Amino acid sequence: MMNPLISFGSNSKSNSNQNFSRSISLSIFDRNENEISIQTNLIEPIQLIIPGDPNLIIPSMILQNVTSTNNNTPHNQLFYLNYINITNNITVSIHFEVHPFNISLAYLFIYKFDQTPLLNSSINLIDGWTLFCPSNLTNENIYKYFVNNQQTSDHQSLIFGLRKLNSIEIIEFCSNYELRIYTSGCYYLDSNNNWKSDGLIVGSLTNHYETECFATHLTTFAGGFIVLPAPIN
């Protein structure tokens, strides 16, 4: 059964994360109409695709005017750093979308939970990284990166940095880019009518209009979606 949009659940703090999601209820019954309990594990989970609001208008990307910082930023600060707050009573995943104005450039992306990431020839203090290469651009010329809700669990913030790369490793930015960050989540309704996220994993197929979830049981599920405001530099 699919409900149009989420309208129930008693923990109001978490409801804000499901503003743009439908909920789905899944159950299996035997021939006598008795519900059959289904339990699996995260090695072989149940995959769910939960649609969001088809009328949702996605906010425009936020301009990152990094070229203006070249004259004011010390050359030992290799990365353009941004801070985002991920404090929540239920877990969320984080999705990064970067639209470079010059699609021939490549970037190094790093991040660290709860403190500033550091990466150079002598220090490696990061929780994750990736390379954004022109061959990885989507059809919309966007780089995408995904941090799932298992990784963000028990953390309050994430600081990420972006650095332009080229063959001679010029430090200064020579092209601006646009940035959009959104969080998503997978939730189930417990016996007390509260939305919970434990035991659920957000999948990498999640996008603006639907949430991929992996579960180990059947119940009422919902997906969350929030576009974050501009990160703090």
LUMBASE-183542 format. One record per atom (N, C-alpha, C): atom name; x, y, z. Coordinates in steps of 0.2 Angstrom, whole numbers, plus 5000, padded with zeros to 4 digits. Layout:
% residues N
(node "CA",(X,Y,Z))
...
END
This chain:
% residues 233
(node "N",(5004,4994,5000))
(node "CA",(5000,5000,5000))
(node "C",(5004,5006,5000))
(node "N",(5003,5011,4996))
(node "CA",(5006,5017,4996))
(node "C",(5002,5023,4998))
(node "N",(5004,5027,5002))
(node "CA",(5001,5033,5004))
(node "C",(5004,5039,5001))
(node "N",(4999,5044,4999))
(node "CA",(5001,5050,4995))
(node "C",(5007,5054,4997))
(node "N",(5007,5056,5004))
(node "CA",(5012,5059,5007))
(node "C",(5012,5058,5014))
(node "N",(5018,5058,5018))
(node "CA",(5018,5056,5025))
(node "C",(5014,5061,5029))
(node "N",(5009,5058,5033))
(node "CA",(5005,5062,5037))
(node "C",(5004,5060,5044))
(node "N",(5008,5055,5046))
(node "CA",(5008,5052,5053))
(node "C",(5015,5051,5056))
(node "N",(5015,5049,5062))
(node "CA",(5021,5048,5065))
(node "C",(5021,5053,5071))
(node "N",(5023,5051,5077))
(node "CA",(5022,5056,5083))
(node "C",(5028,5060,5084))
(node "N",(5034,5058,5082))
(node "CA",(5040,5061,5083))
(node "C",(5041,5067,5078))
(node "N",(5039,5073,5080))
(node "CA",(5039,5078,5075))
(node "C",(5046,5081,5073))
(node "N",(5051,5080,5077))
(node "CA",(5057,5082,5075))
(node "C",(5060,5078,5069))
(node "N",(5058,5072,5068))
(node "CA",(5060,5068,5062))
(node "C",(5056,5069,5056))
(node "N",(5049,5071,5058))
(node "CA",(5045,5072,5052))
(node "C",(5047,5077,5047))
(node "N",(5051,5082,5049))
(node "CA",(5054,5087,5044))
(node "C",(5058,5084,5039))
(node "N",(5061,5078,5040))
(node "CA",(5065,5075,5035))
(node "C",(5061,5071,5030))
(node "N",(5055,5070,5031))
(node "CA",(5051,5066,5027))
(node "C",(5046,5071,5023))
(node "N",(5047,5077,5023))
(node "CA",(5042,5082,5020))
(node "C",(5040,5080,5013))
(node "N",(5045,5077,5009))
(node "CA",(5044,5076,5002))
(node "C",(5044,5069,5000))
(node "N",(5041,5065,5004))
(node "CA",(5041,5058,5003))
(node "C",(5034,5055,5003))
(node "N",(5033,5050,4999))
(node "CA",(5027,5045,5001))
(node "C",(5029,5040,5006))
(node "N",(5024,5037,5009))
(node "CA",(5026,5031,5013))
(node "C",(5023,5025,5009))
(node "N",(5026,5019,5011))
(node "CA",(5024,5013,5008))
(node "C",(5023,5008,5014))
(node "N",(5018,5003,5014))
(node "CA",(5017,4998,5019))
(node "C",(5018,4991,5015))
(node "N",(5022,4987,5018))
(node "CA",(5023,4981,5015))
(node "C",(5022,4975,5020))
(node "N",(5018,4970,5018))
(node "CA",(5016,4965,5023))
(node "C",(5015,4959,5018))
(node "N",(5016,4953,5021))
(node "CA",(5015,4946,5018))
(node "C",(5010,4942,5022))
(node "N",(5004,4940,5020))
(node "CA",(5000,4936,5023))
(node "C",(4999,4929,5021))
(node "N",(4997,4924,5025))
(node "CA",(4996,4917,5023))
(node "C",(4989,4917,5021))
(node "N",(4987,4911,5019))
(node "CA",(4980,4910,5016))
(node "C",(4975,4911,5021))
(node "N",(4977,4911,5027))
(node "CA",(4972,4912,5033))
(node "C",(4972,4919,5035))
(node "N",(4975,4924,5031))
(node "CA",(4976,4931,5032))
(node "C",(4979,4932,5038))
(node "N",(4984,4928,5040))
(node "CA",(4988,4929,5046))
(node "C",(4995,4932,5043))
(node "N",(4997,4938,5046))
(node "CA",(5003,4941,5044))
(node "C",(5009,4937,5045))
(node "N",(5014,4936,5040))
(node "CA",(5020,4932,5041))
(node "C",(5026,4937,5042))
(node "N",(5029,4935,5047))
(node "CA",(5035,4939,5049))
(node "C",(5041,4938,5044))
(node "N",(5044,4943,5041))
(node "CA",(5049,4942,5037))
(node "C",(5055,4945,5040))
(node "N",(5061,4942,5040))
(node "CA",(5067,4944,5043))
(node "C",(5073,4942,5038))
(node "N",(5077,4947,5036))
(node "CA",(5083,4945,5033))
(node "C",(5089,4948,5036))
(node "N",(5094,4950,5032))
(node "CA",(5100,4953,5035))
(node "C",(5103,4958,5030))
(node "N",(5108,4962,5032))
(node "CA",(5110,4967,5027))
(node "C",(5115,4964,5022))
(node "N",(5116,4958,5022))
(node "CA",(5120,4955,5017))
(node "C",(5115,4953,5011))
(node "N",(5109,4951,5012))
(node "CA",(5104,4950,5007))
(node "C",(5098,4954,5009))
(node "N",(5098,4961,5009))
(node "CA",(5092,4965,5011))
(node "C",(5087,4965,5006))
(node "N",(5081,4968,5009))
(node "CA",(5076,4970,5004))
(node "C",(5077,4977,5001))
(node "N",(5076,4977,4995))
(node "CA",(5077,4984,4992))
(node "C",(5070,4987,4991))
(node "N",(5070,4993,4992))
(node "CA",(5064,4997,4992))
(node "C",(5066,5004,4988))
(node "N",(5061,5006,4983))
(node "CA",(5062,5012,4980))
(node "C",(5056,5016,4982))
(node "N",(5057,5021,4986))
(node "CA",(5051,5025,4988))
(node "C",(5051,5032,4984))
(node "N",(5045,5033,4981))
(node "CA",(5045,5039,4977))
(node "C",(5044,5045,4981))
(node "N",(5046,5051,4979))
(node "CA",(5045,5057,4982))
(node "C",(5039,5061,4979))
(node "N",(5039,5067,4981))
(node "CA",(5034,5072,4978))
(node "C",(5036,5074,4971))
(node "N",(5032,5072,4966))
(node "CA",(5033,5073,4959))
(node "C",(5033,5081,4957))
(node "N",(5030,5084,4962))
(node "CA",(5029,5092,4960))
(node "C",(5034,5096,4964))
(node "N",(5039,5092,4967))
(node "CA",(5044,5096,4971))
(node "C",(5049,5100,4966))
(node "N",(5050,5106,4968))
(node "CA",(5054,5110,4964))
(node "C",(5061,5110,4967))
(node "N",(5066,5108,4964))
(node "CA",(5073,5108,4967))
(node "C",(5076,5115,4966))
(node "N",(5079,5117,4972))
(node "CA",(5082,5124,4972))
(node "C",(5088,5124,4967))
(node "N",(5090,5130,4965))
(node "CA",(5095,5131,4961))
(node "C",(5102,5129,4965))
(node "N",(5107,5128,4961))
(node "CA",(5114,5127,4964))
(node "C",(5116,5133,4967))
(node "N",(5121,5133,4971))
(node "CA",(5124,5139,4974))
(node "C",(5131,5140,4971))
(node "N",(5132,5146,4969))
(node "CA",(5138,5148,4966))
(node "C",(5144,5148,4971))
(node "N",(5149,5145,4970))
(node "CA",(5155,5145,4974))
(node "C",(5160,5149,4970))
(node "N",(5161,5156,4972))
(node "CA",(5165,5161,4969))
(node "C",(5172,5160,4972))
(node "N",(5175,5154,4970))
(node "CA",(5182,5152,4973))
(node "C",(5188,5156,4970))
(node "N",(5187,5159,4964))
(node "CA",(5192,5163,4960))
(node "C",(5193,5169,4964))
(node "N",(5188,5172,4968))
(node "CA",(5189,5178,4971))
(node "C",(5194,5177,4977))
(node "N",(5195,5171,4980))
(node "CA",(5199,5169,4986))
(node "C",(5206,5169,4984))
(node "N",(5208,5168,4978))
(node "CA",(5215,5167,4976))
(node "C",(5220,5172,4979))
(node "N",(5218,5178,4979))
(node "CA",(5222,5184,4982))
(node "C",(5222,5184,4989))
(node "N",(5217,5181,4993))
(node "CA",(5217,5182,5000))
(node "C",(5218,5175,5003))
(node "N",(5219,5170,5000))
(node "CA",(5220,5163,5003))
(node "C",(5228,5161,5003))
(node "N",(5231,5160,5009))
(node "CA",(5238,5157,5009))
(node "C",(5239,5151,5004))
(node "N",(5244,5151,5001))
(node "CA",(5245,5145,4996))
(node "C",(5246,5139,5000))
(node "N",(5247,5139,5006))
(node "CA",(5247,5132,5010))
(node "C",(5240,5130,5011))
(node "N",(5235,5133,5010))
(node "CA",(5228,5131,5011))
(node "C",(5226,5128,5004))
(node "N",(5227,5122,5003))
(node "CA",(5226,5119,4997))
(node "C",(5219,5118,4995))
(node "N",(5214,5117,5000))
(node "CA",(5208,5115,4998))
(node "C",(5203,5121,5000))
(node "N",(5198,5122,4996))
(node "CA",(5192,5126,4998))
(node "C",(5187,5123,5002))
(node "N",(5187,5124,5009))
(node "CA",(5184,5121,5014))
(node "C",(5177,5123,5015))
(node "N",(5172,5119,5017))
(node "CA",(5165,5120,5018))
(node "C",(5163,5116,5024))
(node "N",(5159,5119,5028))
(node "CA",(5156,5115,5034))
(node "C",(5148,5114,5033))
(node "N",(5146,5108,5035))
(node "CA",(5139,5107,5035))
(node "C",(5137,5104,5042))
(node "N",(5131,5106,5044))
(node "CA",(5129,5103,5051))
(node "C",(5124,5097,5049))
(node "N",(5126,5091,5052))
(node "CA",(5122,5085,5051))
(node "C",(5119,5082,5057))
(node "N",(5118,5086,5062))
(node "CA",(5115,5084,5069))
(node "C",(5108,5082,5068))
(node "N",(5106,5076,5070))
(node "CA",(5099,5074,5069))
(node "C",(5098,5068,5073))
(node "N",(5092,5068,5075))
(node "CA",(5090,5062,5080))
(node "C",(5089,5056,5076))
(node "N",(5089,5056,5069))
(node "CA",(5089,5050,5065))
(node "C",(5094,5051,5060))
(node "N",(5096,5045,5057))
(node "CA",(5102,5046,5053))
(node "C",(5100,5048,5046))
(node "N",(5105,5052,5042))
(node "CA",(5104,5054,5036))
(node "C",(5110,5052,5031))
(node "N",(5109,5052,5025))
(node "CA",(5114,5052,5020))
(node "C",(5115,5059,5017))
(node "N",(5121,5060,5014))
(node "CA",(5123,5066,5012))
(node "C",(5125,5065,5004))
(node "N",(5122,5070,5000))
(node "CA",(5123,5069,4993))
(node "C",(5126,5076,4991))
(node "N",(5132,5075,4987))
(node "CA",(5135,5081,4984))
(node "C",(5134,5082,4977))
(node "N",(5133,5088,4974))
(node "CA",(5132,5089,4967))
(node "C",(5136,5095,4965))
(node "N",(5141,5094,4961))
(node "CA",(5146,5100,4959))
(node "C",(5145,5101,4952))
(node "N",(5144,5107,4950))
(node "CA",(5143,5108,4943))
(node "C",(5149,5113,4941))
(node "N",(5155,5111,4938))
(node "CA",(5160,5115,4936))
(node "C",(5159,5120,4930))
(node "N",(5161,5126,4930))
(node "CA",(5160,5130,4925))
(node "C",(5164,5128,4919))
(node "N",(5170,5126,4921))
(node "CA",(5175,5123,4916))
(node "C",(5175,5115,4916))
(node "N",(5172,5112,4912))
(node "CA",(5171,5105,4912))
(node "C",(5178,5101,4911))
(node "N",(5183,5104,4909))
(node "CA",(5189,5101,4907))
(node "C",(5194,5100,4913))
(node "N",(5191,5103,4919))
(node "CA",(5195,5103,4925))
(node "C",(5194,5097,4929))
(node "N",(5199,5095,4933))
(node "CA",(5198,5089,4938))
(node "C",(5199,5092,4945))
(node "N",(5196,5088,4950))
(node "CA",(5196,5091,4957))
(node "C",(5197,5085,4961))
(node "N",(5200,5086,4967))
(node "CA",(5201,5081,4972))
(node "C",(5196,5083,4978))
(node "N",(5192,5079,4980))
(node "CA",(5187,5080,4985))
(node "C",(5189,5076,4991))
(node "N",(5189,5079,4997))
(node "CA",(5190,5076,5003))
(node "C",(5185,5078,5009))
(node "N",(5184,5074,5014))
(node "CA",(5180,5076,5019))
(node "C",(5182,5073,5026))
(node "N",(5180,5076,5031))
(node "CA",(5181,5073,5038))
(node "C",(5175,5075,5042))
(node "N",(5173,5070,5046))
(node "CA",(5168,5071,5051))
(node "C",(5170,5075,5057))
(node "N",(5167,5080,5059))
(node "CA",(5167,5083,5066))
(node "C",(5174,5087,5067))
(node "N",(5178,5088,5062))
(node "CA",(5184,5092,5062))
(node "C",(5187,5093,5055))
(node "N",(5191,5098,5054))
(node "CA",(5194,5100,5048))
(node "C",(5198,5094,5045))
(node "N",(5197,5092,5039))
(node "CA",(5201,5087,5035))
(node "C",(5208,5091,5033))
(node "N",(5213,5086,5034))
(node "CA",(5220,5089,5032))
(node "C",(5223,5083,5028))
(node "N",(5226,5085,5022))
(node "CA",(5229,5080,5017))
(node "C",(5235,5084,5014))
(node "N",(5241,5081,5015))
(node "CA",(5246,5084,5011))
(node "C",(5252,5078,5011))
(node "N",(5258,5080,5009))
(node "CA",(5263,5075,5009))
(node "C",(5265,5071,5015))
(node "N",(5263,5075,5021))
(node "CA",(5265,5072,5027))
(node "C",(5259,5071,5032))
(node "N",(5253,5073,5030))
(node "CA",(5247,5072,5035))
(node "C",(5242,5069,5031))
(node "N",(5238,5064,5034))
(node "CA",(5233,5061,5030))
(node "C",(5227,5061,5036))
(node "N",(5223,5066,5037))
(node "CA",(5218,5066,5042))
(node "C",(5211,5067,5038))
(node "N",(5209,5062,5035))
(node "CA",(5202,5062,5032))
(node "C",(5199,5056,5033))
(node "N",(5192,5056,5032))
(node "CA",(5188,5051,5032))
(node "C",(5186,5048,5025))
(node "N",(5187,5052,5020))
(node "CA",(5185,5049,5013))
(node "C",(5188,5054,5008))
(node "N",(5188,5052,5002))
(node "CA",(5190,5056,4996))
(node "C",(5188,5053,4990))
(node "N",(5188,5057,4985))
(node "CA",(5187,5054,4978))
(node "C",(5190,5059,4973))
(node "N",(5191,5057,4967))
(node "CA",(5193,5062,4961))
(node "C",(5187,5063,4957))
(node "N",(5186,5069,4955))
(node "CA",(5181,5071,4950))
(node "C",(5185,5073,4944))
(node "N",(5184,5068,4939))
(node "CA",(5187,5069,4933))
(node "C",(5182,5070,4927))
(node "N",(5184,5073,4922))
(node "CA",(5179,5075,4917))
(node "C",(5175,5069,4914))
(node "N",(5179,5063,4914))
(node "CA",(5175,5057,4912))
(node "C",(5170,5055,4917))
(node "N",(5170,5057,4923))
(node "CA",(5164,5055,4928))
(node "C",(5158,5060,4927))
(node "N",(5159,5065,4923))
(node "CA",(5153,5070,4923))
(node "C",(5147,5066,4921))
(node "N",(5141,5068,4923))
(node "CA",(5134,5066,4921))
(node "C",(5133,5069,4915))
(node "N",(5127,5067,4912))
(node "CA",(5125,5071,4906))
(node "C",(5123,5078,4907))
(node "N",(5122,5080,4913))
(node "CA",(5121,5087,4915))
(node "C",(5127,5091,4917))
(node "N",(5133,5087,4916))
(node "CA",(5139,5090,4918))
(node "C",(5140,5092,4925))
(node "N",(5138,5087,4929))
(node "CA",(5138,5087,4936))
(node "C",(5142,5081,4939))
(node "N",(5146,5083,4944))
(node "CA",(5150,5078,4948))
(node "C",(5145,5076,4954))
(node "N",(5145,5069,4956))
(node "CA",(5141,5067,4961))
(node "C",(5145,5063,4966))
(node "N",(5143,5064,4973))
(node "CA",(5147,5060,4978))
(node "C",(5142,5059,4983))
(node "N",(5142,5053,4986))
(node "CA",(5137,5050,4991))
(node "C",(5140,5047,4997))
(node "N",(5138,5050,5003))
(node "CA",(5140,5047,5009))
(node "C",(5134,5044,5013))
(node "N",(5134,5038,5014))
(node "CA",(5127,5035,5016))
(node "C",(5126,5036,5024))
(node "N",(5120,5034,5026))
(node "CA",(5118,5035,5033))
(node "C",(5122,5031,5038))
(node "N",(5125,5025,5036))
(node "CA",(5129,5022,5041))
(node "C",(5136,5025,5043))
(node "N",(5138,5029,5038))
(node "CA",(5144,5033,5039))
(node "C",(5143,5039,5043))
(node "N",(5137,5042,5042))
(node "CA",(5136,5048,5046))
(node "C",(5133,5047,5053))
(node "N",(5132,5041,5055))
(node "CA",(5129,5040,5061))
(node "C",(5133,5042,5067))
(node "N",(5131,5045,5072))
(node "CA",(5134,5047,5078))
(node "C",(5139,5053,5077))
(node "N",(5138,5057,5071))
(node "CA",(5142,5063,5069))
(node "C",(5138,5069,5069))
(node "N",(5141,5075,5071))
(node "CA",(5137,5081,5071))
(node "C",(5138,5085,5065))
(node "N",(5144,5085,5062))
(node "CA",(5146,5089,5056))
(node "C",(5150,5086,5052))
(node "N",(5151,5089,5046))
(node "CA",(5155,5086,5041))
(node "C",(5158,5092,5037))
(node "N",(5165,5092,5037))
(node "CA",(5169,5097,5033))
(node "C",(5172,5094,5027))
(node "N",(5171,5097,5021))
(node "CA",(5173,5095,5015))
(node "C",(5177,5100,5012))
(node "N",(5182,5098,5008))
(node "CA",(5186,5102,5004))
(node "C",(5187,5100,4997))
(node "N",(5188,5105,4992))
(node "CA",(5188,5104,4985))
(node "C",(5195,5107,4983))
(node "N",(5199,5104,4979))
(node "CA",(5205,5106,4976))
(node "C",(5205,5105,4969))
(node "N",(5207,5110,4965))
(node "CA",(5208,5109,4958))
(node "C",(5214,5105,4956))
(node "N",(5214,5101,4951))
(node "CA",(5220,5097,4950))
(node "C",(5222,5098,4942))
(node "N",(5228,5099,4941))
(node "CA",(5230,5098,4934))
(node "C",(5237,5096,4933))
(node "N",(5240,5095,4927))
(node "CA",(5246,5092,4927))
(node "C",(5252,5095,4930))
(node "N",(5252,5102,4932))
(node "CA",(5257,5105,4935))
(node "C",(5255,5107,4942))
(node "N",(5249,5104,4945))
(node "CA",(5247,5106,4951))
(node "C",(5247,5113,4953))
(node "N",(5244,5117,4949))
(node "CA",(5243,5124,4951))
(node "C",(5238,5124,4957))
(node "N",(5239,5128,4962))
(node "CA",(5235,5128,4968))
(node "C",(5229,5133,4967))
(node "N",(5230,5139,4963))
(node "CA",(5224,5143,4963))
(node "C",(5219,5141,4959))
(node "N",(5213,5142,4961))
(node "CA",(5207,5141,4957))
(node "C",(5206,5145,4951))
(node "N",(5205,5143,4945))
(node "CA",(5204,5147,4939))
(node "C",(5197,5146,4936))
(node "N",(5193,5143,4939))
(node "CA",(5186,5143,4937))
(node "C",(5181,5142,4943))
(node "N",(5176,5145,4943))
(node "CA",(5171,5144,4948))
(node "C",(5167,5138,4947))
(node "N",(5162,5136,4952))
(node "CA",(5158,5130,4951))
(node "C",(5152,5132,4955))
(node "N",(5147,5128,4954))
(node "CA",(5140,5128,4958))
(node "C",(5140,5122,4962))
(node "N",(5136,5122,4967))
(node "CA",(5136,5117,4972))
(node "C",(5129,5116,4975))
(node "N",(5127,5110,4975))
(node "CA",(5121,5108,4979))
(node "C",(5122,5102,4983))
(node "N",(5119,5103,4990))
(node "CA",(5120,5097,4994))
(node "C",(5113,5096,4997))
(node "N",(5111,5089,4997))
(node "CA",(5105,5087,5000))
(node "C",(5106,5081,5004))
(node "N",(5102,5080,5009))
(node "CA",(5102,5074,5013))
(node "C",(5096,5070,5012))
(node "N",(5096,5063,5013))
(node "CA",(5091,5059,5012))
(node "C",(5091,5054,5017))
(node "N",(5085,5050,5018))
(node "CA",(5085,5046,5024))
(node "C",(5080,5040,5022))
(node "N",(5081,5035,5026))
(node "CA",(5076,5029,5025))
(node "C",(5073,5028,5032))
(node "N",(5067,5027,5033))
(node "CA",(5064,5027,5040))
(node "C",(5058,5022,5040))
(node "N",(5057,5019,5046))
(node "CA",(5051,5015,5047))
(node "C",(5047,5017,5053))
(node "N",(5041,5015,5053))
(node "CA",(5036,5017,5058))
(node "C",(5036,5011,5063))
(node "N",(5038,5013,5070))
(node "CA",(5039,5007,5075))
(node "C",(5032,5006,5078))
(node "N",(5032,5002,5083))
(node "CA",(5025,5000,5086))
(node "C",(5022,5006,5090))
(node "N",(5027,5011,5092))
(node "CA",(5024,5017,5095))
(node "C",(5023,5023,5091))
(node "N",(5022,5021,5084))
(node "CA",(5020,5026,5079))
(node "C",(5026,5032,5078))
(node "N",(5032,5030,5080))
(node "CA",(5038,5034,5079))
(node "C",(5042,5032,5073))
(node "N",(5045,5037,5069))
(node "CA",(5049,5036,5064))
(node "C",(5056,5034,5066))
(node "N",(5059,5028,5064))
(node "CA",(5066,5026,5066))
(node "C",(5070,5025,5060))
(node "N",(5076,5025,5061))
(node "CA",(5081,5024,5055))
(node "C",(5086,5018,5056))
(node "N",(5086,5015,5062))
(node "CA",(5091,5010,5063))
(node "C",(5089,5004,5059))
(node "N",(5094,5000,5057))
(node "CA",(5093,4994,5053))
(node "C",(5092,4996,5045))
(node "N",(5091,5002,5043))
(node "CA",(5090,5004,5036))
(node "C",(5096,5007,5033))
(node "N",(5097,5006,5027))
(node "CA",(5103,5009,5023))
(node "C",(5100,5013,5017))
(node "N",(5102,5019,5016))
(node "CA",(5101,5023,5010))
(node "C",(5105,5020,5005))
(node "N",(5102,5019,4999))
(node "CA",(5106,5017,4993))
(node "C",(5108,5022,4989))
(node "N",(5113,5021,4985))
(node "CA",(5117,5026,4980))
(node "C",(5112,5028,4974))
(node "N",(5107,5024,4973))
(node "CA",(5102,5026,4968))
(node "C",(5098,5031,4970))
(node "N",(5098,5034,4976))
(node "CA",(5094,5039,4978))
(node "C",(5095,5045,4974))
(node "N",(5090,5049,4972))
(node "CA",(5090,5055,4969))
(node "C",(5085,5060,4971))
(node "N",(5084,5066,4967))
(node "CA",(5079,5071,4970))
(node "C",(5072,5068,4970))
(node "N",(5070,5063,4967))
(node "CA",(5063,5061,4966))
(node "C",(5062,5054,4969))
(node "N",(5067,5051,4971))
(node "CA",(5065,5044,4974))
(node "C",(5071,5042,4979))
(node "N",(5069,5038,4984))
(node "CA",(5074,5036,4989))
(node "C",(5075,5028,4988))
(node "N",(5081,5026,4987))
(node "CA",(5083,5019,4988))
(node "C",(5084,5017,4995))
(node "N",(5081,5012,4997))
(node "CA",(5082,5010,5004))
(node "C",(5083,5002,5004))
(node "N",(5087,5000,5009))
(node "CA",(5088,4993,5010))
(node "C",(5086,4991,5017))
(node "N",(5082,4986,5018))
(node "CA",(5079,4985,5025))
(node "C",(5080,4977,5026))
(node "N",(5079,4975,5032))
(node "CA",(5079,4968,5034))
(node "C",(5072,4966,5037))
(node "N",(5067,4970,5036))
(node "CA",(5060,4968,5038))
(node "C",(5055,4971,5034))
(node "N",(5049,4969,5035))
(node "CA",(5043,4973,5031))
(node "C",(5039,4977,5036))
(node "N",(5037,4983,5035))
(node "CA",(5033,4987,5039))
(node "C",(5031,4993,5035))
(node "N",(5030,4999,5038))
(node "CA",(5028,5005,5034))
(node "C",(5035,5009,5034))
(node "N",(5037,5011,5028))
(node "CA",(5043,5014,5026))
(node "C",(5042,5021,5023))
(node "N",(5047,5025,5024))
(node "CA",(5046,5032,5021))
(node "C",(5054,5034,5019))
(node "N",(5054,5039,5014))
(node "CA",(5061,5041,5013))
(node "C",(5061,5049,5014))
(node "N",(5066,5051,5016))
(node "CA",(5067,5059,5018))
(node "C",(5071,5062,5012))
(node "N",(5070,5069,5012))
(node "CA",(5074,5073,5007))
(node "C",(5074,5080,5009))
(node "N",(5080,5083,5010))
(node "CA",(5080,5090,5012))
(node "C",(5086,5093,5008))
(node "N",(5085,5098,5004))
(node "CA",(5091,5102,5001))
(node "C",(5094,5107,5006))
(node "N",(5100,5106,5008))
(node "CA",(5103,5110,5013))
(node "C",(5105,5117,5011))
(node "N",(5105,5122,5015))
(node "CA",(5107,5129,5013))
(node "C",(5114,5129,5012))
(node "N",(5116,5135,5010))
(node "CA",(5123,5136,5008))
(node "C",(5128,5134,5013))
(node "N",(5133,5130,5012))
(node "CA",(5138,5128,5018))
(node "C",(5142,5134,5020))
(node "N",(5145,5133,5026))
(node "CA",(5149,5138,5029))
(node "C",(5156,5138,5026))
(node "N",(5159,5143,5024))
(node "CA",(5166,5142,5021))
(node "C",(5170,5143,5027))
END
